[in-house]
Amino acid sequence: MKLIGTGRLSGVYEHNGQALKVHKDWVSIAQIQYEADISEKVAEVCRIAPKFYGMEKQDEKVVLKFENIQGKILSDVMKKKLLQLKKIARGMGKLHREIHQHTISGLKTTADKFEKSLLQYKDISTENLNKIMEFFNQNSDQNHLCHGDLHPENIMVDRNDKMRVIDWMDAYSGAPLSDVARTYYLLKHGTPPGDRTRFDQFVEKQAGELIGREYLKSYFEGQPIPVKDLNMWGLIIRIHRYGEGIEQEMQALEKAIAMGIKRLLEV
């Protein structure tokens, strides 16, 4: 088998025309089974996702079998096509809108995804938490397919220049704006893997601003952007992201959350 990709939880190998996902030893069977269930459900409704061929045991390892999408990771494409970043970002917006056109059941809900992290966040008053939860409860009861972690590392460009979306482990059935807010945050502020110089960080920040802006414009396709609701979801996403404990982002998240609470809730 040929190694074609690695992640925090698994490695992906090419074998007999399929992509085999092999998880690291400390990943539980329950987690692998959950990903298999998600992959099967998503593949049934969304052609952008890779086809799923099932789960089996090989050499004492539990393996998930997927369609092997021939192509390149979008983040690598973007590094080589800096003059086409606007076009690529618009393609991402259109892609995400297409995902959200599907409805799905049997996955985690928006409440399953975010409620616990909201209730556990310490640096917020009871009054402001109640305001967030009121908005959250009024806007969460939807059943659209949400990827949960859409960013250029989870998008492939196939040999026909079509975008395909991989890694659906965080998918849920819920409110599209919550998913948009997550992607918008990741495009502008997410921490890419690996070490980067100060110059790299500067370039990424400038590119992130451009890509995020064009992504949003494309997603809403000429319609007014619901700024108020998107900002509220942005605050919720930041609180949830803080709970993920990504060290490089914690300090900036604390400041952004405090500013968001003051600007959106204390009025």
Order of alpha helices (4+ residues) and beta strands (2+ residues): beta-beta-beta-alpha-beta-beta-beta-alpha-alpha-alpha-alpha-beta-beta-beta-beta-alpha-alpha-alpha-alpha
